[in-house]
Amino acid sequence: VQLQACGGGLVRAGDSLRLSCVASGRTFSRFAVGWFRQAPGKEREFVGAIYWPGDIDYADSMKGRFTISGDSVKNTVYLQMNGLKSEDTAVYYCVSRPPTTTTYIYWGQGTLVTVSS
């Protein structure tokens, strides 16, 4: 599985941004596909994931402003981020795992989101 994330950039506080993750190498069927992020000097943290065919889970701290959706035909998962804050500045990684494990074993290269205050 190869994961290609894109959509990061420099935005202002309060703006919205949508990240995309395109998977290749296999279909998402029964896989979990989601997002982690890592802010400067901090540990990686789970953002949320979609569990095909459609259940979605978020970290408690991400609920409300972040929305994950997916397009199984395009093998693409999206992360819509609204009301961005400076503390959302991080590298966002697209991740995936098969249903046989709870560990995300496939990681994309990351896309940087910088929120200026």
PyMOL commands that set and color helices and strands:
alter all, ss='L'
color gray80, all
select helices_A, chain A and resi 60-62+86-88
alter helices_A, ss='H'
color red, helices_A
select strands_A, chain A and resi 2-6+9-12+17-24+32-38+44-51+55-58+66-71+76-81+90-97+106-107+111-116
alter strands_A, ss='S'
color yellow, strands_A
deselect
rebuild
show_as cartoon
